[in-house]
Amino acid sequence: MAAPPLGLARRFAGVFTSPAVAHSGSRPRSLRPGLGLLPSKRWSGVVRMGAVVGGGQEGEDEELRQTKEQAAARRRWETLIREQKIKTLTPREAGYTYKLTDKALLDVRPSNERQKAWVKGSTWIPVFDVDTSVDLGGLSKKVSNFVMGGWWSGSSTLSFNKNFVQQVEEKFSKDTDIILVCQKGLRSLAACEQLYNAGFENLFWVQGGLEAAEEEDFEREGSQPFKLAAIGGVSEFFGWTDQQRRQAAKEGLGYRLVFTGRLVGALVLLDALFLGAQRIGPLLQEMQSH
């Protein structure tokens, strides 16, 4: 069995603040240190699943609360893995297991990641999905997410799927062997905890998620490689993501030229707009003087 990963949850603080990982009183709290499943370091980001932490004392209280919930979730998950109540698979092991056995593969990613790339034959039930609410609160979260970096990363505000366990129960019996996978490994681990607490006991967690998988590990459907399913925004358009840089190292010069061309085109467009603005200004002043 593979050891739990280091630094798994660095980008997904919001999981700790949802009902998805609410503590069950029947689960042990005392843990042996050193498994290294999640970092104890406090996260510096201020966006938590689309909710922006406020400034001042309110913001500090919110960060403290989320730090405590993060630590509690880490301890629970380390215990479940150490006691093998949730079994760990690498992406390659998961791919072979899925191809050669009758185990089910449950994809718990949000729809914006799922629609880009998915494992052929997998079942999709998101534990978090893109927030489609149009009320004032939902719109406020979307605007805050965009301003705080969503325009660059393409990240969407997500909402917890309150019916996740029920939907899984409608699809699978509780003695089914289920392999759970997400993009990076954290949300699928939170989903494993929910299902374990609901009585599912044959659960397999894909360490590192689809982003850690090679294309040959699973039979893919969709327009993007698995590793690129979670990127977006301006950074994806110009090829300035870590995932695309790794992809470029494999694909070679042709792949890089596409993004170089986009960058040059954007610079030419900006230059044209700047020159146009310089010329339009005096023209408008002359028209107003007449």
Buried (B, 14 or more C-beta within 10 A) or exposed (E): EEEBBEEBBBBBBBBBBBEBBEBEEEBEEEBEEEBBBBBEEEBEBBBBBBBBBEEEEEEEEBBEEBBEBBBBBBBBBBBBBBEEBBBBBBBBBBBBBBEEEEBBBBBBBBBBBBBBBBBEEBBBBBBBBBBEEEEEEBEBBBBBBBEBBBEBBBBBBBBBBEEBBEBBBEEBEEEBBBBBBBBBBBBBBBBBBBBBBBEBEBBBBBBBBBBBBEEEBBEBEBEBBBBBBBBBBEBBBBBBBEBBEEBBEEEEEEBBEEBEEEEEEEEEEEEEEEEEEEEEEEEEEEEEEE
